[in-house]
Amino acid sequence: MDFIKELVSIEICDIGAGNSEVTPFLDNIITNCETHIAGFEPNEVEFNKLIKNKKKKYFNYAIGDGTKKKFIFVKHLE
């Protein structure tokens, strides 16, 4: 990652930002590079967990085409 640190700031848009998946590759970039994150998480419970991290900016919205749709939340069973 050292070669990236000096070149550019990395802008990340995280759609469906909830913590349902482990993302070590993303954590590595965030830790080791100049990074800014904007995340979108429509599920209020997950959103409230995410906003505790002050280094990232999250929005409690879904991303779509502007028309009204039915949002189906599926809980992953572990």
N, C-alpha and C positions, 0 to 999 in steps of 0.2 A: 504493500500500500504506500510505501514511501514515495514512489514516483508520482502518485496521484496527488499527494498532499500539497505539493508545490505548484501544481498546474492550474487547477480550477476549483471553484466551489461547486459542490454537487447539490442539486435541487431534487428532492424526492417527493412524489405525490403518491401517498399510500391510500388506495381505494379499498374500503372494507378493512380498516386498520385494527380491528379487534384482535385480541391476543389468542386467537384460536390455533395459530400455528407458530412454531418456534422458527425464528429467522436469523440464525447465527451469521449468515453472510451480510445481512443488512446491519446487524449490530456491529460487525467488524468495520463496515464503511463509516457508520455513524461515529464510532469511537476513534477511528484513525484518520479521518479526513474532515475538511471544512464542509459541513453538511447542514442543509436546512430541510426540514420535513413539514409538509402539510398533509394531514391525514383526514379522511372522511369516514365516519362510523355512524350509521343511522340507529344502531341499537343503543338505547340510552344507558343501559347497565354497563356495556363495554366502553362506551364513550366516557362515562364517569371514571372508569379505571384509567383510561388513557390520559385524561387531562391532568393527572397528578404529576406527569413528567413535564417539567417546565421548559425543557430544551426543545420540545416539539410542539407544533400548533395543530390542534385538531378541531374539526367541525362536526356537529351533530346533524349531518345531512347525508342523504343517499345521492349518488351521482346517476343521472339519467338523461333522457332526451327532452324533458320539460313537460311531458304528458303525465297524467295521473296513472299510477300503476299500483297493483296490489303487491305489498312487500311481504315475502314469506321468509320468516326466520327459521332456520334449521339448526338445531343444537346437535353438535357432533358428539357422539358417544365414544368414550375412551375405554 
